[in-house]
């Protein structure tokens, strides 16, 4: 089964229930070589619905001392496809990354950062 690393809203129970139809069991992990960032929500209606102007994001910097904390979840292929759809709305793309635990997981990143 695929692994999915989340540093943002996919850690929230209400988002998991609406996206996957269930609560995910996960474990704490870290994403090395990345730093936290923000991606501006360009659609004013989406920003109003989310109650914020930016989404959480990460940017690769390659530094050994940089890590982003989050959760790693085991998901099905169908749930990964559902996560793709959930993240597509924010123009995120899925990339493969190696976590601090040594596990390989999928991670969503925004192509653009906050301005």
Buried (B, 14 or more C-beta within 10 A) or exposed (E): EBBBBBBBBBBEEEBBEEBBEEEBEBEEBBBBBBBBBBBBBEEEEEBEEBEEEBBBBBBBEEEEEBBBEBBBBBBEEEBBEBBBEBBEEBEBEBEEBEBBBEBEBBBBBBEEBEE
